[in-house]
Amino acid sequence: MSRFVLLKVLLGPLLKLFFRPQVEGIGQIPADGPVILAGNHLTFIDSIILPLVMERQVFFIGKDEYVKGRSPRGRLMAWFFTAVGMIPVDRDGGHGGVAALMTGRRVLEEGRVFGIYPEGTRSPDGRLYRGRTGIARLTLMTGAPVVPFAMIGTDRVQPGGRGLPRVGRGRRITVRFGRPLDFSRYEGMDRDRYVLRAVTDEVMTEVMRLSGQEYVDMYATKVKAA
């Protein structure tokens, strides 16, 4: 039994018991072949909820600091995060963006599912921010379809992305998947910045439609740095 299956067996029933997640459109995800999942990012537990509601294992980039601990707690965290599909990458270095992009490309070329948050960071205020064009480069380089998704309610379960998740009335979680987006019409244009922006904006428009969030045409990182 793989670690991912083991986690689903152990945590799946608890997830359903405490949060009763409603999953919509799961059939939109192809049963095999490379797929990019692109969605909004409200809080830390998004990256835990998403893998546990999926039928296929999803891989995504995470900070390498999550797996560097050598204490018993640190080792447990490393086991857990890698089990749910996190691939640790040093994103703070000068080549962090390139490393993340190449990691995603490798996952997709292996015919797997790669999850990405195009905003590049958690939303600072619950609104949806401008997407980074790495998502566009990935789909154009690999030909993988993009399935947009929306996490709804996770910010009420874990406000601010810190502390233990809260349970109770009014804290239901919904994970909503949209129709696959095919960008094969732009094949060979992964270095055209206008095409990259157009593809990214189309993905973010679908995420906005699924999530119902207000859209802000600026990068979330700039808002956090202000």
C-alpha positions as CSV (number, residue, x, y, z in Angstrom):
1,M,0.0,0.0,0.0
2,S,1.5,3.4,-1.0
3,R,1.8,6.2,1.5
4,F,-0.9,8.2,-0.4
5,V,-3.4,5.4,-0.3
6,L,-2.6,4.8,3.4
7,L,-3.3,8.5,4.1
8,K,-6.6,8.4,2.3
9,V,-7.6,5.3,4.2
10,L,-6.7,6.9,7.5
11,L,-7.6,10.5,7.0
12,G,-10.4,10.3,4.4
13,P,-13.1,9.2,6.9
14,L,-12.0,11.9,9.4
15,L,-12.1,14.6,6.6
16,K,-15.7,13.6,5.7
17,L,-16.7,13.4,9.4
18,F,-15.4,16.8,10.5
19,F,-15.6,19.0,7.3
20,R,-18.1,17.1,5.1
21,P,-16.5,18.4,1.9
22,Q,-18.7,18.8,-1.1
23,V,-16.9,17.8,-4.3
24,E,-18.4,19.1,-7.5
25,G,-17.2,18.2,-11.1
26,I,-14.7,15.5,-10.1
27,G,-15.6,13.7,-13.4
28,Q,-14.1,16.6,-15.3
29,I,-10.6,15.3,-14.5
30,P,-9.3,12.8,-17.1
31,A,-8.9,9.3,-15.8
32,D,-5.3,9.1,-17.1
33,G,-2.6,11.1,-18.8
34,P,-1.1,14.4,-17.8
35,V,-3.3,17.0,-16.2
36,I,-2.7,20.4,-14.7
37,L,-5.0,21.4,-11.8
38,A,-5.0,25.2,-11.4
39,G,-6.9,26.9,-8.6
40,N,-7.2,29.6,-6.0
41,H,-5.3,29.4,-2.7
42,L,-7.0,30.6,0.4
43,T,-5.2,28.9,3.3
44,F,-2.6,26.3,4.2
45,I,-4.9,23.3,4.3
46,D,-5.9,23.7,0.6
47,S,-2.9,21.5,-0.2
48,I,-4.2,18.9,2.2
49,I,-7.8,18.9,1.3
50,L,-7.2,18.8,-2.5
51,P,-5.2,15.6,-2.5
52,L,-7.6,13.8,-0.1
53,V,-10.7,14.5,-2.3
54,M,-8.9,13.4,-5.5
55,E,-9.2,10.0,-7.1
56,R,-5.8,10.3,-8.8
57,Q,-2.8,11.4,-6.8
58,V,-1.9,15.0,-7.4
59,F,1.7,16.3,-7.1
60,F,2.5,19.9,-6.2
61,I,5.4,22.1,-5.3
62,G,6.0,23.0,-1.6
63,K,8.7,24.7,0.4
64,D,11.6,22.5,1.1
65,E,11.7,23.7,4.7
66,Y,8.7,21.5,5.4
67,V,10.8,18.4,5.0
68,K,14.1,19.5,6.5
69,G,13.2,18.9,10.2
70,R,15.3,16.2,11.9
71,S,13.3,15.9,15.1
72,P,10.6,13.2,15.4
73,R,8.0,15.9,14.7
74,G,10.0,17.2,11.7
75,R,10.3,13.6,10.3
76,L,6.6,13.0,10.7
77,M,5.9,16.3,8.8
78,A,8.2,15.3,6.0
79,W,6.6,11.9,5.7
80,F,3.1,13.4,5.7
81,F,3.8,16.2,3.1
82,T,5.6,13.9,0.7
83,A,2.9,11.3,1.1
84,V,0.2,13.8,0.0
85,G,2.2,14.5,-3.1
86,M,4.3,17.5,-2.2
87,I,7.6,17.8,-4.0
88,P,10.0,20.0,-2.0
89,V,11.8,22.8,-4.0
90,D,13.9,25.7,-2.7
91,R,11.8,28.5,-4.1
92,D,13.6,31.3,-2.3
93,G,16.8,30.9,-4.4
94,G,17.5,32.8,-7.6
95,H,16.5,29.7,-9.7
96,G,13.5,28.8,-7.6
97,G,11.0,29.6,-10.3
98,V,12.9,27.6,-12.9
99,A,13.2,24.6,-10.6
100,A,9.5,24.7,-9.9
101,L,8.7,24.9,-13.6
102,M,11.0,22.0,-14.5
103,T,9.6,19.9,-11.7
104,G,6.1,20.4,-12.9
105,R,7.1,19.6,-16.5
106,R,8.7,16.3,-15.3
107,V,5.6,15.3,-13.4
108,L,3.4,15.9,-16.5
109,E,5.7,14.2,-18.9
110,E,5.4,11.1,-16.6
111,G,1.6,11.3,-17.3
112,R,0.7,12.4,-13.8
113,V,-1.5,15.1,-12.2
114,F,0.3,18.4,-11.3
115,G,-1.4,20.9,-9.0
116,I,-0.6,24.6,-9.1
117,Y,-1.8,27.9,-7.6
118,P,-1.3,30.5,-10.3
119,E,-1.5,33.3,-7.8
120,G,1.9,32.1,-6.5
121,T,0.9,32.6,-2.8
122,R,-2.1,32.5,-0.5
123,S,-4.7,35.3,-1.0
124,P,-4.1,38.0,1.7
125,D,-7.8,38.9,1.9
126,G,-9.9,36.2,0.3
127,R,-10.0,37.9,-3.2
128,L,-8.5,36.3,-6.3
129,Y,-5.4,37.9,-7.6
130,R,-3.6,38.0,-11.0
131,G,-2.0,34.7,-12.1
132,R,1.6,34.1,-12.8
133,T,2.4,32.8,-16.3
134,G,4.1,29.7,-15.2
135,I,0.8,27.8,-15.6
136,A,0.7,28.9,-19.3
137,R,4.3,27.8,-19.9
138,L,3.6,24.4,-18.4
139,T,0.5,23.7,-20.5
140,L,2.1,24.9,-23.7
141,M,5.4,23.0,-23.1
142,T,3.7,19.7,-22.3
143,G,0.3,19.8,-24.1
144,A,-1.4,18.9,-20.8
145,P,-5.0,20.1,-20.4
146,V,-5.7,22.5,-17.6
147,V,-8.6,21.7,-15.2
148,P,-9.5,24.8,-13.2
149,F,-10.7,24.3,-9.6
150,A,-11.9,26.4,-6.7
151,M,-11.5,25.9,-3.0
152,I,-14.5,27.4,-1.2
153,G,-14.7,27.7,2.6
154,T,-11.2,26.6,3.6
155,D,-10.4,30.1,4.8
156,R,-13.3,29.9,7.3
157,V,-12.0,26.5,8.5
158,Q,-8.4,27.8,8.9
159,P,-8.5,31.7,9.0
160,G,-5.1,33.2,8.3
161,G,-3.6,29.9,7.4
162,R,-2.4,29.3,10.9
163,G,-3.5,27.1,13.8
164,L,-5.6,24.0,13.9
165,P,-8.6,23.8,11.5
166,R,-11.9,24.7,13.1
167,V,-15.0,22.6,12.8
168,G,-18.6,23.6,13.4
169,R,-21.6,25.1,11.8
170,G,-21.0,27.3,8.8
171,R,-17.6,25.9,8.1
172,R,-18.4,23.6,5.2
173,I,-15.8,23.1,2.4
174,T,-16.5,22.8,-1.3
175,V,-14.0,21.8,-3.9
176,R,-15.4,22.6,-7.4
177,F,-13.7,21.5,-10.6
178,G,-14.4,23.0,-14.0
179,R,-14.2,21.8,-17.6
180,P,-10.8,21.0,-19.0
181,L,-9.2,23.8,-21.0
182,D,-7.3,22.9,-24.1
183,F,-4.6,25.4,-25.3
184,S,-3.2,23.3,-28.2
185,R,-4.0,26.2,-30.6
186,Y,-1.0,28.0,-29.1
187,E,1.4,25.1,-29.6
188,G,5.0,26.2,-30.0
189,M,4.3,29.7,-28.6
190,D,5.5,29.1,-25.0
191,R,7.9,32.0,-25.3
192,D,5.4,34.6,-26.5
193,R,4.6,36.8,-23.5
194,Y,1.3,38.0,-24.9
195,V,0.2,34.4,-25.5
196,L,1.4,33.4,-22.0
197,R,-0.7,36.3,-20.5
198,A,-3.8,35.4,-22.5
199,V,-3.6,31.7,-21.5
200,T,-3.1,32.6,-17.8
201,D,-5.9,35.1,-17.8
202,E,-8.3,32.6,-19.4
203,V,-7.4,30.1,-16.6
204,M,-8.0,32.7,-13.9
205,T,-11.3,33.8,-15.4
206,E,-12.5,30.2,-15.0
207,V,-11.2,30.0,-11.5
208,M,-13.0,33.2,-10.7
209,R,-16.3,31.8,-12.2
210,L,-16.0,28.7,-10.1
211,S,-15.0,30.4,-6.8
212,G,-17.2,33.5,-7.0
213,Q,-14.3,35.6,-5.7
214,E,-13.8,39.2,-6.5
215,Y,-10.8,39.5,-9.0
216,V,-8.0,41.9,-8.4
217,D,-5.7,42.6,-11.4
218,M,-2.4,42.8,-9.5
219,Y,-0.1,40.2,-8.0
220,A,-0.9,39.1,-4.4
221,T,2.8,39.2,-3.5
222,K,2.9,43.0,-4.1
223,V,-0.1,43.4,-1.9
224,K,1.6,41.4,0.9
225,A,4.8,43.4,0.5
226,A,3.1,46.8,0.7
